[in-house]
Amino acid sequence: MEILRGVVKKSIFIILPAMGISAFFEWKRLPLGIITGWLLGIINLRALSKNVKGFLGSEKATVKIVFLSITRLFALFTAIAILVYLKVINVFGLLIGFTVVFLLILVEGIRESRSM
């Protein structure tokens, strides 16, 4: 959960200016796509960390983790498909939000591994 806190704190300082800058290019869908991608990335990371933490040390944890991961990814794909189909968000904004979360997960993971 330390990685989750670090990612959320650091990503807010990147996402908010990115939304402000993107409002000049496409004021409606691009900032909404960025915040949606960020939120979905954070929710996905939170669910993943809770799954791993909850099933650590139990028998047949891999089957449960795989099932929950597939279910979570299907729900994520469905939500994204619906938002893109209804043209509520911009796909590039969604990618920007996901990329920020992904890069910060890598940075926080490297920082945590070096501290151990």
N, CA and C atoms as a LAMMPS dump frame, in Angstrom:
ITEM: TIMESTEP
0
ITEM: NUMBER OF ATOMS
348
ITEM: BOX BOUNDS ff ff ff
-5.0000000000000000e+02 5.0000000000000000e+02
-5.0000000000000000e+02 5.0000000000000000e+02
-5.0000000000000000e+02 5.0000000000000000e+02
ITEM: ATOMS id mol type element x y z
1 1 1 N 0.813 -1.199 0
2 1 2 C 0 0 0
3 1 3 C 0.86 1.269 0
4 2 1 N 2.142 1.119 0.341
5 2 2 C 3.037 2.277 0.301
6 2 3 C 3.231 2.761 -1.129
7 3 1 N 3.313 1.826 -2.045
8 3 2 C 3.478 2.198 -3.451
9 3 3 C 2.248 2.945 -3.94
10 4 1 N 1.073 2.496 -3.523
11 4 2 C -0.177 3.143 -3.93
12 4 3 C -0.212 4.59 -3.449
13 5 1 N 0.144 4.819 -2.196
14 5 2 C 0.152 6.188 -1.66
15 5 3 C 1.145 7.072 -2.417
16 6 1 N 2.324 6.538 -2.674
17 6 2 C 3.329 7.309 -3.395
18 6 3 C 2.897 7.643 -4.808
19 7 1 N 2.266 6.686 -5.471
20 7 2 C 1.803 6.913 -6.847
21 7 3 C 0.709 7.969 -6.865
22 8 1 N -0.228 7.889 -5.932
23 8 2 C -1.331 8.855 -5.91
24 8 3 C -0.808 10.259 -5.627
25 9 1 N 0.057 10.391 -4.635
26 9 2 C 0.579 11.717 -4.281
27 9 3 C 1.372 12.341 -5.417
28 10 1 N 2.232 11.565 -6.036
29 10 2 C 3.079 12.114 -7.099
30 10 3 C 2.297 12.348 -8.388
31 11 1 N 1.316 11.505 -8.649
32 11 2 C 0.589 11.645 -9.908
33 11 3 C -0.347 12.842 -9.917
34 12 1 N -0.797 13.275 -8.758
35 12 2 C -1.671 14.454 -8.714
36 12 3 C -0.922 15.682 -9.227
37 13 1 N 0.374 15.775 -8.903
38 13 2 C 1.165 16.911 -9.356
39 13 3 C 1.451 16.87 -10.851
40 14 1 N 1.239 15.73 -11.478
41 14 2 C 1.427 15.614 -12.922
42 14 3 C 0.094 15.72 -13.656
43 15 1 N -0.936 15.089 -13.105
44 15 2 C -2.235 15.022 -13.781
45 15 3 C -2.924 16.382 -13.851
46 16 1 N -2.932 17.132 -12.766
47 16 2 C -3.637 18.418 -12.759
48 16 3 C -3.061 19.412 -13.772
49 17 1 N -1.741 19.605 -13.841
50 17 2 C -1.226 20.484 -14.899
51 17 3 C -1.473 19.934 -16.306
52 18 1 N -1.411 18.62 -16.455
53 18 2 C -1.679 18.028 -17.773
54 18 3 C -3.12 18.298 -18.201
55 19 1 N -4.04 18.237 -17.252
56 19 2 C -5.439 18.54 -17.574
57 19 3 C -5.596 20.012 -17.951
58 20 1 N -4.899 20.88 -17.23
59 20 2 C -4.974 22.306 -17.537
60 20 3 C -4.419 22.628 -18.912
61 21 1 N -3.288 22.044 -19.243
62 21 2 C -2.684 22.279 -20.551
63 21 3 C -3.545 21.691 -21.661
64 22 1 N -4.098 20.505 -21.417
65 22 2 C -4.915 19.862 -22.458
66 22 3 C -6.229 20.589 -22.695
67 23 1 N -6.671 21.392 -21.734
68 23 2 C -7.913 22.143 -21.919
69 23 3 C -7.78 23.176 -23.039
70 24 1 N -6.557 23.607 -23.331
71 24 2 C -6.355 24.554 -24.425
72 24 3 C -6.505 23.885 -25.793
73 25 1 N -6.235 22.586 -25.872
74 25 2 C -6.317 21.878 -27.146
75 25 3 C -7.73 21.39 -27.428
76 26 1 N -8.293 20.699 -26.48
77 26 2 C -9.674 20.216 -26.612
78 26 3 C -10.287 20.311 -25.226
79 27 1 N -11.048 21.321 -24.994
80 27 2 C -11.453 21.7 -23.645
81 27 3 C -12.414 20.733 -22.981
82 28 1 N -13.054 19.858 -23.719
83 28 2 C -14.074 19.025 -23.095
84 28 3 C -13.629 17.585 -22.877
85 29 1 N -13.254 16.891 -23.932
86 29 2 C -13.018 15.446 -23.829
87 29 3 C -11.598 15.067 -23.413
88 30 1 N -10.605 15.856 -23.783
89 30 2 C -9.226 15.489 -23.471
90 30 3 C -8.936 15.536 -21.969
91 31 1 N -9.284 16.605 -21.245
92 31 2 C -9.06 16.575 -19.787
93 31 3 C -9.871 15.488 -19.091
94 32 1 N -11.067 15.238 -19.573
95 32 2 C -11.889 14.172 -18.997
96 32 3 C -11.266 12.804 -19.262
97 33 1 N -10.661 12.635 -20.425
98 33 2 C -9.967 11.384 -20.729
99 33 3 C -8.741 11.188 -19.85
100 34 1 N -8.023 12.273 -19.58
101 34 2 C -6.835 12.175 -18.726
102 34 3 C -7.233 11.784 -17.306
103 35 1 N -8.229 12.439 -16.752
104 35 2 C -8.631 12.12 -15.377
105 35 3 C -9.26 10.731 -15.298
106 36 1 N -9.957 10.307 -16.342
107 36 2 C -10.54 8.965 -16.355
108 36 3 C -9.448 7.903 -16.415
109 37 1 N -8.461 8.096 -17.262
110 37 2 C -7.346 7.156 -17.342
111 37 3 C -6.594 7.072 -16.033
112 38 1 N -6.397 8.231 -15.384
113 38 2 C -5.713 8.258 -14.091
114 38 3 C -6.529 7.515 -13.04
115 39 1 N -7.823 7.794 -12.968
116 39 2 C -8.672 7.128 -11.974
117 39 3 C -8.737 5.621 -12.196
118 40 1 N -8.896 5.201 -13.44
119 40 2 C -8.952 3.768 -13.721
120 40 3 C -7.618 3.092 -13.41
121 41 1 N -6.523 3.765 -13.665
122 41 2 C -5.212 3.213 -13.327
123 41 3 C -5.019 3.085 -11.826
124 42 1 N -5.431 4.088 -11.075
125 42 2 C -5.314 4.053 -9.619
126 42 3 C -6.228 2.985 -9.033
127 43 1 N -7.447 2.893 -9.533
128 43 2 C -8.387 1.864 -9.046
129 43 3 C -7.843 0.477 -9.347
130 44 1 N -7.28 0.292 -10.52
131 44 2 C -6.698 -0.997 -10.884
132 44 3 C -5.52 -1.351 -9.988
133 45 1 N -4.654 -0.385 -9.715
134 45 2 C -3.514 -0.628 -8.824
135 45 3 C -3.99 -0.95 -7.411
136 46 1 N -4.995 -0.238 -6.942
137 46 2 C -5.513 -0.488 -5.592
138 46 3 C -6.107 -1.893 -5.489
139 47 1 N -6.881 -2.295 -6.478
140 47 2 C -7.477 -3.63 -6.458
141 47 3 C -6.402 -4.711 -6.538
142 48 1 N -5.405 -4.492 -7.353
143 48 2 C -4.318 -5.455 -7.472
144 48 3 C -3.556 -5.599 -6.162
145 49 1 N -3.252 -4.487 -5.511
146 49 2 C -2.514 -4.562 -4.252
147 49 3 C -3.342 -5.211 -3.152
148 50 1 N -4.656 -4.963 -3.134
149 50 2 C -5.511 -5.608 -2.138
150 50 3 C -5.621 -7.109 -2.398
151 51 1 N -5.698 -7.51 -3.663
152 51 2 C -5.772 -8.933 -3.995
153 51 3 C -4.508 -9.658 -3.564
154 52 1 N -3.38 -9.082 -3.881
155 52 2 C -2.113 -9.73 -3.544
156 52 3 C -1.93 -9.775 -2.033
157 53 1 N -2.242 -8.7 -1.356
158 53 2 C -2.091 -8.655 0.101
159 53 3 C -3.059 -9.615 0.788
160 54 1 N -4.272 -9.732 0.284
161 54 2 C -5.267 -10.593 0.902
162 54 3 C -5.016 -12.071 0.719
163 55 1 N -4.373 -12.439 -0.367
164 55 2 C -4.181 -13.851 -0.661
165 55 3 C -2.772 -14.341 -0.382
166 56 1 N -1.937 -13.513 0.179
167 56 2 C -0.576 -13.914 0.472
168 56 3 C -0.568 -14.992 1.547
169 57 1 N 0.043 -16.084 1.278
170 57 2 C 0.183 -17.144 2.256
171 57 3 C -0.955 -18.14 2.282
172 58 1 N -1.991 -17.941 1.495
173 58 2 C -3.088 -18.908 1.508
174 58 3 C -2.914 -19.913 0.381
175 59 1 N -3.543 -21.074 0.554
176 59 2 C -3.464 -22.111 -0.472
177 59 3 C -4.313 -21.72 -1.675
178 60 1 N -3.907 -22.173 -2.818
179 60 2 C -4.604 -21.933 -4.074
180 60 3 C -4.864 -20.445 -4.312
181 61 1 N -3.955 -19.625 -3.852
182 61 2 C -4.111 -18.185 -4.036
183 61 3 C -3.954 -17.792 -5.496
184 62 1 N -3.153 -18.539 -6.234
185 62 2 C -2.915 -18.17 -7.624
186 62 3 C -4.185 -18.268 -8.458
187 63 1 N -5.016 -19.263 -8.19
188 63 2 C -6.264 -19.396 -8.942
189 63 3 C -7.18 -18.22 -8.637
190 64 1 N -7.268 -17.831 -7.375
191 64 2 C -8.12 -16.703 -6.999
192 64 3 C -7.593 -15.401 -7.585
193 65 1 N -6.285 -15.219 -7.529
194 65 2 C -5.699 -13.99 -8.055
195 65 3 C -5.904 -13.899 -9.562
196 66 1 N -5.723 -15.004 -10.264
197 66 2 C -5.917 -15.008 -11.713
198 66 3 C -7.375 -14.72 -12.055
199 67 1 N -8.313 -15.336 -11.353
200 67 2 C -9.73 -15.111 -11.608
201 67 3 C -10.112 -13.656 -11.347
202 68 1 N -9.667 -13.111 -10.224
203 68 2 C -9.997 -11.729 -9.907
204 68 3 C -9.316 -10.753 -10.867
205 69 1 N -8.118 -11.072 -11.308
206 69 2 C -7.424 -10.205 -12.262
207 69 3 C -8.136 -10.19 -13.609
208 70 1 N -8.564 -11.348 -14.061
209 70 2 C -9.282 -11.414 -15.332
210 70 3 C -10.621 -10.686 -15.227
211 71 1 N -11.31 -10.855 -14.117
212 71 2 C -12.581 -10.167 -13.912
213 71 3 C -12.373 -8.656 -13.882
214 72 1 N -11.342 -8.205 -13.167
215 72 2 C -11.059 -6.776 -13.069
216 72 3 C -10.69 -6.195 -14.435
217 73 1 N -9.868 -6.902 -15.2
218 73 2 C -9.487 -6.415 -16.525
219 73 3 C -10.665 -6.393 -17.488
220 74 1 N -11.564 -7.369 -17.368
221 74 2 C -12.765 -7.361 -18.206
222 74 3 C -13.651 -6.162 -17.868
223 75 1 N -13.818 -5.872 -16.579
224 75 2 C -14.62 -4.716 -16.165
225 75 3 C -13.969 -3.414 -16.632
226 76 1 N -12.654 -3.342 -16.549
227 76 2 C -11.921 -2.164 -17.008
228 76 3 C -12.085 -1.977 -18.513
229 77 1 N -11.94 -3.051 -19.267
230 77 2 C -12.113 -2.986 -20.714
231 77 3 C -13.536 -2.574 -21.081
232 78 1 N -14.52 -3.115 -20.377
233 78 2 C -15.92 -2.774 -20.647
234 78 3 C -16.182 -1.3 -20.382
235 79 1 N -15.684 -0.787 -19.267
236 79 2 C -15.886 0.625 -18.944
237 79 3 C -15.238 1.526 -19.995
238 80 1 N -14.028 1.186 -20.394
239 80 2 C -13.337 1.994 -21.406
240 80 3 C -14.068 1.925 -22.741
241 81 1 N -14.508 0.726 -23.129
242 81 2 C -15.21 0.567 -24.409
243 81 3 C -16.494 1.379 -24.432
244 82 1 N -17.224 1.381 -23.331
245 82 2 C -18.476 2.144 -23.277
246 82 3 C -18.192 3.642 -23.366
247 83 1 N -17.197 4.123 -22.631
248 83 2 C -16.873 5.551 -22.66
249 83 3 C -16.378 6.001 -24.027
250 84 1 N -15.607 5.169 -24.694
251 84 2 C -15.117 5.524 -26.026
252 84 3 C -16.25 5.442 -27.048
253 85 1 N -17.099 4.432 -26.939
254 85 2 C -18.215 4.285 -27.875
255 85 3 C -19.185 5.464 -27.776
256 86 1 N -19.446 5.928 -26.56
257 86 2 C -20.343 7.063 -26.367
258 86 3 C -19.652 8.402 -26.613
259 87 1 N -18.366 8.372 -26.947
260 87 2 C -17.555 9.555 -27.236
261 87 3 C -17.559 10.544 -26.072
262 88 1 N -17.458 10.006 -24.866
263 88 2 C -17.394 10.836 -23.67
264 88 3 C -15.963 11.293 -23.42
265 89 1 N -14.996 10.416 -23.722
266 89 2 C -13.592 10.714 -23.454
267 89 3 C -12.778 10.63 -24.735
268 90 1 N -11.606 11.208 -24.676
269 90 2 C -10.65 11.134 -25.77
270 90 3 C -9.685 9.988 -25.472
271 91 1 N -9.422 9.156 -26.445
272 91 2 C -8.557 7.994 -26.259
273 91 3 C -7.127 8.419 -25.91
274 92 1 N -6.646 9.49 -26.504
275 92 2 C -5.288 9.945 -26.212
276 92 3 C -5.178 10.445 -24.773
277 93 1 N -6.218 11.094 -24.281
278 93 2 C -6.233 11.511 -22.883
279 93 3 C -6.221 10.321 -21.953
280 94 1 N -6.962 9.294 -22.31
281 94 2 C -6.986 8.06 -21.52
282 94 3 C -5.593 7.433 -21.466
283 95 1 N -4.924 7.419 -22.6
284 95 2 C -3.562 6.88 -22.64
285 95 3 C -2.588 7.713 -21.814
286 96 1 N -2.762 9.022 -21.824
287 96 2 C -1.898 9.89 -21.018
288 96 3 C -2.09 9.58 -19.538
289 97 1 N -3.333 9.461 -19.097
290 97 2 C -3.612 9.152 -17.692
291 97 3 C -3.057 7.806 -17.279
292 98 1 N -3.255 6.782 -18.112
293 98 2 C -2.71 5.451 -17.819
294 98 3 C -1.182 5.465 -17.79
295 99 1 N -0.574 6.195 -18.724
296 99 2 C 0.877 6.235 -18.811
297 99 3 C 1.499 6.882 -17.582
298 100 1 N 0.882 7.939 -17.093
299 100 2 C 1.392 8.593 -15.886
300 100 3 C 1.375 7.624 -14.715
301 101 1 N 0.266 6.921 -14.539
302 101 2 C 0.172 5.96 -13.432
303 101 3 C 1.175 4.828 -13.622
304 102 1 N 1.298 4.312 -14.823
305 102 2 C 2.217 3.212 -15.092
306 102 3 C 3.665 3.609 -14.812
307 103 1 N 4.08 4.77 -15.294
308 103 2 C 5.452 5.217 -15.065
309 103 3 C 5.731 5.449 -13.584
310 104 1 N 4.76 5.986 -12.871
311 104 2 C 4.97 6.214 -11.441
312 104 3 C 4.974 4.909 -10.652
313 105 1 N 4.257 3.901 -11.119
314 105 2 C 4.335 2.581 -10.487
315 105 3 C 5.755 2.034 -10.646
316 106 1 N 6.323 2.192 -11.836
317 106 2 C 7.706 1.745 -12.051
318 106 3 C 8.687 2.507 -11.171
319 107 1 N 8.53 3.821 -11.096
320 107 2 C 9.437 4.639 -10.29
321 107 3 C 9.33 4.268 -8.819
322 108 1 N 8.117 4.143 -8.306
323 108 2 C 7.922 3.793 -6.892
324 108 3 C 8.412 2.374 -6.61
325 109 1 N 8.213 1.464 -7.541
326 109 2 C 8.697 0.095 -7.367
327 109 3 C 10.211 0.036 -7.296
328 110 1 N 10.876 0.795 -8.161
329 110 2 C 12.335 0.844 -8.132
330 110 3 C 12.817 1.469 -6.826
331 111 1 N 12.137 2.527 -6.393
332 111 2 C 12.528 3.19 -5.143
333 111 3 C 12.359 2.256 -3.95
334 112 1 N 11.265 1.501 -3.923
335 112 2 C 11.028 0.552 -2.829
336 112 3 C 12.049 -0.581 -2.834
337 113 1 N 12.384 -1.067 -4.026
338 113 2 C 13.342 -2.178 -4.099
339 113 3 C 14.74 -1.73 -3.683
340 114 1 N 15.103 -0.495 -3.983
341 114 2 C 16.415 0 -3.563
342 114 3 C 16.483 0.239 -2.065
343 115 1 N 15.359 0.562 -1.456
344 115 2 C 15.366 0.829 -0.013
345 115 3 C 15.454 -0.469 0.795
346 116 1 N 15.136 -1.582 0.17
347 116 2 C 15.21 -2.861 0.886
348 116 3 C 16.594 -3.334 0.837
